[in-house]
Amino acid sequence: MSRNLAYSSLSSPPNQNRRPRDSLELASLASSSPALSHVSRSSSPSGISSSRKISLSAEDPLSPSNPASANPLRPQAHNRSFSVSSAFDFASNLFPLSTTAAGYTSLGSARDIPLDLADGGSLEKHKSLTYLNGLSLIVGIIIGSGIFSSPAQITTNAGSPGASFIVWLVAGILAWTGASSYAELGSAIPLNGGAQVYLSKIFGDLFGFLFTWCSVFVLKPGSAAIIAIIFGEYIVRAFAPSSTSADPLPNTSSSTIWIMKGISLLALTIVTALNCISTKLATRTGDILMFFKFLALLAIAITGLVVALTNHTLTSYPPSNEWKTENWLAGTSTNPSSWAVALYAGLWAFDGWDNTNFVLGEFCNPARDLPRVIHTAMPLVIISYLLATLSYTLVLPAKTIASSNTIAVTFGARVFGPTGALILALIVSASCFGALNATSFTSGRLVYTAAKEGYFPSIFGTVGMPGSEPKRLHPSSSSSKISSFLSRALSKITGDGVGFTPIPALVFNALLTAAYVLIGEFGTLITFYGVAGYSFYFLTVLGLIVLRVKEPHLERPYRTWLSTPIIFCCVSLFLLSRAVFARPLQTLVVLAWVAAGVPVYWWRVGRGEKSEGEGRFWRRWGRGGG
């Protein structure tokens, strides 16, 4: 079919018999697995093979042949055609989703879909995530260990308590601008993969691959390893404190370090198992831990206010009165470099706001829920961080805050003694466990999406264990009341069944994370995050502006202010420049790793033809070669 015919069909006004394509249909097209394999191809250079058309038609979520069509809440097809060569025949990098008539329409819950989708099934067609799940993903990752350790670095570099409050507030608002930009991109392109998808569509396949190259092999498993190590460290702090209750630090001998790593690996194994068993089990665990984190931060804030008002603790260490006698802005740094370091530490503590975008294709209503999640999570986290920082300032001297890397444990020891240190150490451990759970959940989806696009072997793009089918637990018909009760309880806990998760991708991510835990050297990793992480943040948010110029009619259920991505891009460039000048050698290591991904891209992806089973999803949107 010619390109002119393609554009003329897109520009024609919809009639009454034409139903607008919805996000489930689009995601299905993006994630279809080629169940049928033939060798014929379209004569059009921008079309797709005839076998892909047959496959797309066979996996149409509204087709009677697809189990997903059994959901009574879904609209039925109205003489629709999957003529992809005419419906998705676009420019090489951009797909104008605005041409799909009225854009995305909200769907009913997909949780009633049968699970017999193992052969070629996809997570995107089994939509089970809700607003609360998205909220727990963002909050679960942001509130990890940062607020319990970063205050020292921020206070030291800002120079005063008042300046540290300014840094926390500015860092939170800047992170919010990035999250708002991702909310617009995600609501317009509701697919799994996050920045991987956005960069590929806006700047080309190479950029999406390089993001995946850095994220899958370094950023995601490296950050998860840091969280796991901190979890193990705080568990050791809880049960092996030193003799000084004001600053309970354990003996960091060689045996203690390996005990920490062993505990870290155990936590990683448990989290990976939860995510492999069931999506619902993993998300419910995250939901519970999210509420626990908010309650813990609220308890710290209330405790600090009570201690400040009563001037009383349960130990022989009285609370600090500096907040009464000292100027809160006295000693504020005038060095821009120090402010940059403080801001960087604050942004590190707020990192994780983009993680919901990695699993957006599994949301029941992504266009509605993603903006709500962003604009609920960010202000809640900012307020919680400010209240916790205020509590630390009311109880602890500025020197203690600036010198302690375990500020929460020090706070608990100062107010409640060894018992308080134990409780706060366990709270931080639980917070890290929740962050590790959320990180594993989204990292597994990133690997899964990369494999579906042909970046990795196709085995990592499968759902469930290879050669087996996911199982749904049904209430037992046994006469035993105990057996029946346990069966119903397990059915409610797993929700979507056992094994309907990207198990190979989750295991692969866990193995990489375990390697980083065993290596245990994170200095270069943090610099890698600062350079590579914010480089891709910058490019993705810049892509939002590019997309507005190239696709002004793209259907955007949520649209942020234009100043929002501009501000974030400026801040990202500032942080990048600071990292380059502060650590030039480590920056070269980062650039070398990114450059190493280019030949891998041409070897794995860019050579042209690949097997039908590993075709990238944008080829299915109309980029298949002739």
VOGU-3710 file (C-alpha; in Angstrom, 3 decimals, decimal comma):
1> msrnlayssl> 0,000/0,000/0,000  1,391/3,364/-0,930  2,360/6,036/1,561  -0,143/8,474/0,049  -2,933/6,034/0,642  -1,728/5,549/4,191  -1,852/9,248/5,008  -5,142/9,764/3,236  -6,718/7,013/5,251  -5,396/8,564/8,442
11> ssppnqnrrp> -6,617/12,028/7,636  -10,135/10,941/6,810  -12,675/11,746/9,509  -13,966/8,854/11,582  -17,442/7,591/10,811  -19,995/6,171/13,128  -18,904/2,606/12,513  -15,288/3,290/13,284  -14,243/2,723/16,874  -11,156/4,624/18,044
21> rdslelasla> -8,187/2,486/18,930  -7,600/2,191/22,638  -4,447/1,750/24,685  -4,962/-1,990/25,110  -5,154/-2,434/21,358  -2,056/-0,305/20,785  -0,087/-2,105/23,486  -1,202/-5,424/22,038  0,135/-4,429/18,641  3,371/-3,353/20,277
31> ssspalshvs> 3,870/-6,543/22,276  2,497/-9,206/19,947  4,592/-12,323/19,632  4,754/-13,896/16,217  2,811/-17,077/16,716  2,755/-17,605/12,968  5,946/-17,545/10,970  6,168/-17,070/7,235  8,721/-15,545/4,938  6,582/-13,198/2,876
41> rssspsgiss> 7,000/-9,442/3,315  5,153/-6,364/2,276  6,253/-4,702/-0,911  6,102/-1,350/0,811  9,409/-0,358/2,478  7,610/0,985/5,497  5,075/-1,792/5,821  5,330/-5,014/7,750  5,391/-8,595/6,654  2,169/-10,344/5,837
51> srkislsaed> 2,953/-12,854/8,562  3,058/-10,029/11,092  -0,381/-8,870/9,940  -1,725/-12,371/10,465  -0,071/-12,476/13,884  -1,464/-9,100/14,885  -4,932/-10,150/13,793  -4,633/-13,397/15,710  -3,591/-11,555/18,864  -6,176/-8,814/18,605
61> plspsnpasa> -7,436/-8,416/22,194  -10,943/-7,897/20,853  -10,843/-10,910/18,562  -13,037/-13,890/19,528  -9,997/-16,128/19,085  -8,095/-14,297/21,827  -8,841/-15,256/25,459  -8,689/-11,587/26,399  -11,906/-10,986/24,501  -13,796/-12,988/27,110
71> nplrpqahnr> -13,861/-9,981/29,428  -17,464/-8,666/29,233  -16,306/-5,172/30,186  -14,378/-4,791/26,954  -16,000/-3,328/23,856  -16,366/-5,658/20,921  -14,865/-5,087/17,532  -16,886/-3,209/14,952  -15,642/-4,470/11,604  -12,120/-3,330/12,513
81> sfsvssafdf> -9,164/-4,091/10,299  -5,573/-4,575/11,354  -4,195/-3,308/8,069  -1,048/-2,149/9,782  0,607/-1,144/6,540  -2,061/1,515/6,052  -2,886/2,358/9,643  0,669/2,722/10,956  2,661/3,842/7,920  4,639/6,743/9,343
91> asnlfplstt> 8,014/8,396/9,521  10,935/6,320/10,672  11,154/7,635/14,215  7,730/8,938/15,169  4,318/7,358/15,173  1,477/9,938/15,189  -0,862/8,319/17,647  -2,986/11,456/17,334  -4,274/10,018/14,082  -6,056/7,215/15,882
101> aagytslgsa> -9,319/9,140/15,930  -10,276/10,022/19,488  -7,070/8,579/20,941  -7,054/6,320/23,952  -10,216/5,261/25,684  -10,353/3,885/29,182  -11,089/0,218/29,561  -12,593/-1,941/32,208  -10,401/-3,970/34,477  -8,513/-6,727/32,745
111> rdipldladg> -8,206/-8,859/35,814  -10,841/-11,285/34,608  -8,778/-12,347/31,593  -7,862/-16,049/31,534  -4,202/-16,839/31,981  -3,810/-19,304/29,118  -1,542/-16,889/27,249  1,754/-18,597/27,831  2,505/-19,129/24,147  3,139/-15,624/22,927
121> gslekhkslt> 1,319/-14,023/25,832  2,334/-10,604/27,058  2,116/-8,653/30,282  0,580/-5,690/28,463  -2,568/-7,664/27,672  -3,009/-8,661/31,298  -3,593/-5,255/32,835  -3,791/-5,485/36,613  -1,974/-2,438/38,031  -3,945/0,350/39,658
131> ylnglslivg> -3,415/3,851/41,001  -2,412/2,511/44,417  0,138/0,142/42,865  1,689/2,995/40,901  1,839/5,129/44,021  3,593/2,385/45,966  6,117/1,878/43,142  7,209/5,523/43,160  7,052/6,017/46,919  8,627/2,602/47,495
141> iiigsgifss> 11,709/3,504/45,479  12,061/7,178/46,441  11,740/6,553/50,182  14,521/4,024/50,494  17,504/5,060/52,565  18,057/8,616/51,284  16,139/10,510/53,931  17,835/8,367/56,577  21,375/9,099/55,353  21,518/12,025/52,870
151> paqittnags> 20,886/14,796/55,466  24,546/14,603/56,472  25,842/15,389/52,995  23,235/18,080/52,402  23,827/19,828/55,730  27,602/19,687/55,337  27,594/21,285/51,899  24,700/23,713/52,423  26,333/24,983/55,625  23,262/25,627/57,782
161> pgasfivwlv> 19,929/24,050/58,773  17,949/26,703/56,934  19,953/26,197/53,752  19,471/22,436/53,987  15,686/22,972/54,056  15,990/25,049/50,894  18,012/22,294/49,209  15,460/19,631/50,143  12,601/21,758/48,819  14,366/22,718/45,581
171> agilawtgas> 15,488/19,130/44,945  11,955/17,886/45,457  10,467/20,472/43,096  13,088/19,746/40,434  12,414/16,021/40,688  8,709/16,855/40,377  9,359/18,685/37,091  11,017/15,579/35,660  8,196/13,374/36,902  5,581/15,685/35,350
181> syaelgsaip> 7,397/15,505/32,019  7,401/11,719/32,168  3,699/11,815/33,024  2,963/13,520/29,701  5,130/11,091/27,749  3,645/8,085/29,506  0,038/9,143/29,069  0,657/9,684/25,344  2,644/6,440/24,892  1,221/3,980/27,469
191> lnggaqvyls> 3,660/1,119/26,923  6,128/-0,751/29,107  9,756/0,331/28,913  9,765/3,958/30,040  12,590/6,037/28,581  13,635/3,098/26,418  10,445/3,475/24,369  10,409/7,287/24,357  14,028/7,651/23,221  13,596/5,045/20,503
201> kifgdlfgfl> 10,545/6,738/19,067  11,848/10,305/19,285  15,576/10,050/18,552  15,929/6,619/17,009  16,671/3,035/17,919  20,287/3,649/18,912  19,360/5,980/21,769  16,812/3,540/23,127  19,346/0,743/22,975  22,065/2,762/24,736
211> ftwcsvfvlk> 19,631/3,599/27,514  18,840/-0,103/27,863  22,544/-0,971/27,680  23,356/1,348/30,594  20,227/0,713/32,657  20,063/-3,065/32,456  23,750/-3,730/33,049  24,728/-0,893/35,402  22,102/1,574/36,623  19,290/-0,760/37,659
221> pgsaaiiaii> 21,252/-3,645/39,202  23,807/-1,228/40,654  21,206/0,872/42,453  19,446/-2,288/43,643  22,772/-3,561/45,002  23,286/-0,330/46,941  19,818/-0,675/48,455  20,458/-4,327/49,332  23,813/-3,507/50,948  22,211/-0,743/53,028
231> fgeyivrafa> 19,488/-3,201/54,079  22,096/-5,681/55,269  24,075/-2,958/57,031  21,082/-1,738/59,013  20,095/-5,270/59,980  23,581/-5,692/61,404  23,247/-2,320/63,149  20,001/-3,488/64,705  21,405/-6,659/66,225  25,113/-5,854/66,649
241> psstsadplp> 25,334/-2,243/67,856  28,423/-0,802/69,466  28,590/0,251/73,063  27,925/3,917/72,360  24,166/4,468/72,257  24,452/7,965/70,803  25,978/6,663/67,597  25,488/2,887/67,401  27,927/1,730/64,750  28,904/-1,936/64,505
251> ntssstiwim> 32,427/-3,174/64,080  33,046/-3,223/60,330  35,452/-6,145/60,324  35,869/-8,431/57,330  33,494/-11,020/58,793  30,883/-8,352/59,516  31,064/-7,092/55,931  30,442/-10,568/54,565  27,556/-11,034/56,985  26,065/-7,810/55,584
261> kgisllalti> 26,486/-9,096/52,058  24,945/-12,426/52,973  21,901/-10,686/54,418  21,751/-8,498/51,317  21,719/-11,533/49,033  19,023/-13,168/51,171  16,824/-10,082/50,855  17,435/-10,011/47,097  16,439/-13,669/46,821  13,221/-13,117/48,780
271> vtalncistk> 12,254/-10,072/46,730  12,941/-11,853/43,452  10,865/-14,833/44,579  7,933/-12,557/45,488  8,073/-10,933/42,060  8,350/-14,280/40,279  5,405/-15,835/42,098  2,838/-13,171/41,299  2,530/-9,577/40,165  -0,255/-9,047/42,666
281> latrtgdilm> 1,823/-10,473/45,521  4,704/-8,120/44,723  2,486/-5,046/44,375  0,554/-5,792/47,550  3,835/-6,130/49,419  4,825/-2,740/48,051  1,485/-1,214/49,027  1,858/-2,373/52,625  5,444/-1,146/52,902  4,482/2,222/51,384
291> ffkflallai> 1,988/2,880/54,177  4,566/1,680/56,689  7,119/4,192/55,378  4,712/7,093/55,662  3,773/6,043/59,189  7,465/5,767/60,133  8,294/9,246/58,816  5,192/10,642/60,499  6,250/9,029/63,786  9,728/10,575/63,473
301> aitglvvalt> 8,202/13,998/62,805  5,801/13,773/65,757  8,561/12,494/68,049  10,808/15,403/67,125  8,060/17,959/67,779  7,177/16,404/71,142  10,818/16,309/72,235  11,331/19,925/71,156  8,239/21,124/73,023  8,916/19,150/76,208
311> nhtltsypps> 12,737/19,348/76,084  12,791/15,772/77,349  14,177/12,439/76,101  14,263/8,950/77,604  18,067/8,979/77,750  20,769/10,985/79,459  21,348/12,874/76,199  19,200/16,007/76,199  17,810/17,351/72,904  19,687/20,112/71,170
321> newktenwla> 18,628/23,715/71,785  20,516/25,124/68,812  17,279/25,639/66,914  16,276/28,137/69,617  19,558/29,971/70,054  21,238/29,862/66,643  20,372/31,605/63,393  19,096/28,912/61,040  20,911/30,515/58,105  24,195/31,174/59,922
331> gtstnpsswa> 27,114/29,583/58,112  25,291/29,139/54,821  27,760/28,266/52,084  28,467/30,811/49,362  30,352/28,320/47,190  28,282/27,282/44,115  30,122/23,956/43,975  29,022/23,116/47,528  25,423/23,926/46,639  25,737/21,704/43,576
341> valyaglwaf> 26,938/18,782/45,717  24,099/19,350/48,193  21,539/19,529/45,386  22,933/16,371/43,834  22,555/14,537/47,165  18,986/15,772/47,445  18,110/14,651/43,912  19,651/11,262/44,680  17,283/10,962/47,644  14,324/11,805/45,366
351> dgwdntnfvl> 15,366/9,479/42,548  12,869/6,829/41,445  10,068/9,080/40,185  10,307/7,533/36,695  9,743/3,922/37,685  6,006/3,762/37,097  6,677/4,489/33,413  8,532/1,186/33,095  5,325/-0,767/33,786  2,764/1,583/32,292
361> gefcnpardl> 1,566/-0,988/29,766  0,163/-3,084/32,630  -2,023/-0,320/34,082  -5,781/-0,633/33,746  -6,078/3,085/32,999  -2,615/4,583/32,409  -3,764/7,916/30,970  -5,748/8,670/34,102  -3,611/7,014/36,774  -0,074/8,105/35,826
371> prvihtampl> -0,598/11,871/36,322  -2,544/11,176/39,512  0,265/8,974/40,806  2,930/11,577/40,017  1,062/14,504/41,531  0,174/12,538/44,654  3,512/10,869/45,309  5,814/13,855/44,800  4,152/16,324/47,203  3,689/13,582/49,806
381> viisyllatl> 7,365/12,641/49,627  8,510/16,285/49,698  6,386/17,037/52,787  7,561/13,840/54,505  11,218/14,686/53,846  10,829/18,239/55,137  9,086/17,049/58,306  11,750/14,408/58,965  14,534/16,964/58,399  12,788/19,364/60,782
391> sytlvlpakt> 12,587/16,623/63,402  16,304/15,864/63,096  17,085/19,579/63,462  14,942/19,951/66,600  16,590/17,021/68,386  20,186/16,755/67,163  23,028/19,296/67,049  24,080/20,498/63,597  27,488/18,860/63,975  25,892/15,494/64,691
401> iassntiavt> 23,624/15,797/61,652  26,592/16,744/59,477  28,778/13,885/60,680  26,358/10,946/60,938  25,630/8,709/57,954  22,986/6,900/59,993  20,999/9,904/61,065  17,771/8,005/61,774  19,522/5,518/64,059  21,335/8,365/65,813
411> fgarvfgptg> 17,986/10,125/66,255  16,411/7,019/67,777  19,379/6,482/70,110  19,295/10,095/71,279  15,572/9,999/72,105  14,941/6,407/73,225  18,381/4,911/73,814  19,445/1,479/72,470  15,807/0,442/72,022  15,187/3,457/69,826
421> alilalivsa> 18,299/2,701/67,797  17,064/-0,859/67,283  13,591/0,264/66,209  14,880/2,909/63,806  17,396/0,475/62,305  14,585/-1,989/61,640  12,445/0,789/60,136  15,232/1,764/57,744  15,720/-1,916/56,877  12,020/-2,316/56,070
431> scfgalnats> 12,151/0,856/53,982  15,107/-0,517/52,012  13,315/-3,834/51,550  10,346/-1,993/50,033  12,652/-0,032/47,732  14,399/-3,245/46,676  11,030/-4,850/45,922  9,921/-1,919/43,759  13,276/-1,759/41,978  13,202/-5,476/41,173
441> ftsgrlvyta> 9,635/-5,179/39,884  10,430/-2,399/37,411  13,896/-3,693/36,455  12,460/-7,041/35,458  9,954/-5,275/33,206  12,737/-3,277/31,569  14,651/-6,455/30,709  11,412/-8,063/29,517  10,589/-5,130/27,232  14,148/-5,023/25,873
451> akegyfpsif> 13,922/-8,689/24,956  10,548/-8,154/23,274  12,207/-5,473/21,163  15,084/-7,744/20,141  17,827/-6,224/22,287  18,261/-9,399/24,323  17,594/-13,088/23,619  13,890/-13,802/23,295  13,862/-16,035/26,388  13,980/-12,905/28,566
461> gtvgmpgsep> 10,811/-11,679/26,883  8,733/-14,656/27,971  6,117/-14,802/30,707  6,413/-17,605/33,227  8,989/-20,367/33,170  9,991/-21,535/29,682  7,990/-24,623/28,759  5,372/-24,149/31,476  2,127/-22,241/31,766  1,099/-19,865/34,559
471> krlhpsssss> -1,516/-21,262/36,910  -4,435/-19,577/38,588  -5,286/-20,772/42,077  -8,938/-21,719/42,486  -10,710/-22,227/45,812  -10,359/-25,812/46,872  -13,373/-28,086/46,736  -11,924/-30,151/49,532  -14,139/-30,898/52,469  -11,404/-29,712/54,818
481> kissflsral> -12,209/-26,237/56,088  -8,538/-25,485/56,685  -7,586/-26,521/53,148  -10,427/-24,507/51,660  -9,508/-21,448/53,718  -5,830/-21,636/52,716  -6,782/-22,069/49,074  -9,028/-19,001/49,115  -6,385/-16,981/50,965  -3,665/-17,888/48,446
491> skitgdgvgf> -6,026/-17,087/45,584  -6,645/-13,619/46,984  -2,962/-13,001/47,645  -1,711/-14,033/44,203  -4,667/-12,431/42,419  -3,526/-12,883/38,813  -2,281/-16,403/39,317  1,088/-17,996/39,993  3,881/-17,524/37,484  2,326/-14,900/35,203
501> tpipalvfna> 5,451/-12,776/35,566  8,620/-12,248/33,485  10,549/-14,855/35,472  13,638/-15,126/33,198  14,005/-11,328/33,154  13,622/-11,103/36,942  16,204/-13,836/37,524  18,629/-12,179/35,084  18,315/-8,857/36,930  18,786/-10,616/40,275
511> lltaayvlig> 22,006/-12,279/39,087  23,439/-8,949/37,926  22,448/-7,329/41,228  24,066/-10,160/43,191  27,295/-9,620/41,273  27,328/-5,944/42,256  26,624/-6,872/45,875  29,601/-9,219/45,931  31,897/-6,671/44,262  30,729/-3,972/46,647
521> efgtlitfyg> 32,527/-0,975/45,117  30,052/1,827/44,509  32,166/4,959/44,109  32,358/4,715/40,330  28,750/3,519/40,212  27,471/6,703/41,833  29,384/8,805/39,309  28,012/6,567/36,557  24,521/7,342/37,783  25,247/11,059/37,853
531> vagysfyflt> 26,557/11,146/34,274  24,674/8,402/32,431  21,462/8,624/34,454  20,988/12,355/34,070  22,160/12,282/30,457  19,248/10,002/29,608  16,903/11,999/31,852  17,925/15,093/29,898  17,454/13,456/26,492  14,082/11,966/27,434
541> vlglivlrvk> 12,635/15,209/28,773  14,139/17,089/25,823  12,335/14,559/23,663  9,046/15,779/25,112  9,735/19,207/23,602  10,802/17,631/20,304  7,657/15,512/20,256  5,486/18,590/20,749  7,101/20,195/17,714  7,010/17,147/15,463
551> ephlerpyrt> 3,694/15,776/16,695  1,547/18,772/17,696  -1,673/16,786/17,191  -0,611/13,793/19,247  -3,343/12,846/21,691  -2,021/13,807/25,126  -4,408/12,907/27,967  -2,109/14,866/30,277  -0,120/17,944/29,217  2,387/19,632/31,518
561> wlstpiifcc> 3,488/23,274/31,337  6,185/23,900/28,726  8,364/25,519/31,394  8,468/22,214/33,286  10,689/20,246/30,858  12,783/23,354/30,153  13,600/23,796/33,847  14,445/20,123/34,249  16,705/20,115/31,189  18,633/23,107/32,529
571> vslfllsrav> 19,115/21,443/35,905  20,223/18,196/34,262  22,878/20,022/32,241  24,075/21,759/35,409  24,462/18,441/37,239  26,196/16,852/34,267  28,713/19,673/34,039  29,383/19,424/37,748  30,047/15,673/37,497  32,317/16,084/34,468
581> farplqtlvv> 34,546/18,703/36,110  34,545/17,083/39,560  35,415/13,530/38,454  36,827/13,615/34,911  38,454/10,152/35,005  35,311/8,406/36,210  33,338/10,353/33,624  35,614/8,931/30,921  34,837/5,436/32,214  31,136/6,190/31,844
591> lawvaagvpv> 31,597/7,530/28,314  33,667/4,473/27,403  30,881/2,168/28,591  28,256/4,092/26,624  30,487/4,050/23,533  30,974/0,306/23,924  27,238/-0,070/23,474  27,368/1,313/19,924  29,112/-1,699/18,302  26,920/-3,993/20,394
601> ywwrvgrgek> 23,888/-2,204/18,955  25,051/-2,745/15,368  25,889/-6,349/16,122  22,653/-7,147/17,914  20,102/-4,782/16,380  21,341/-2,490/13,665  22,587/-5,022/11,099  19,128/-5,094/9,593  17,161/-8,303/9,332  16,556/-10,475/12,381
611> segegrfwrr> 14,318/-13,376/12,977  10,607/-12,662/13,145  10,584/-13,846/16,743  12,789/-10,959/17,868  11,401/-8,058/15,823  11,374/-4,752/17,643  7,968/-3,401/18,461  8,369/-0,267/16,370  8,842/-2,521/13,346  5,357/-3,778/14,158
621> wgrggg> 4,128/-0,199/14,094  5,023/-0,036/10,431  8,806/0,032/10,190  9,398/-3,393/8,726  11,717/-3,475/5,783  10,733/-4,605/2,363
//
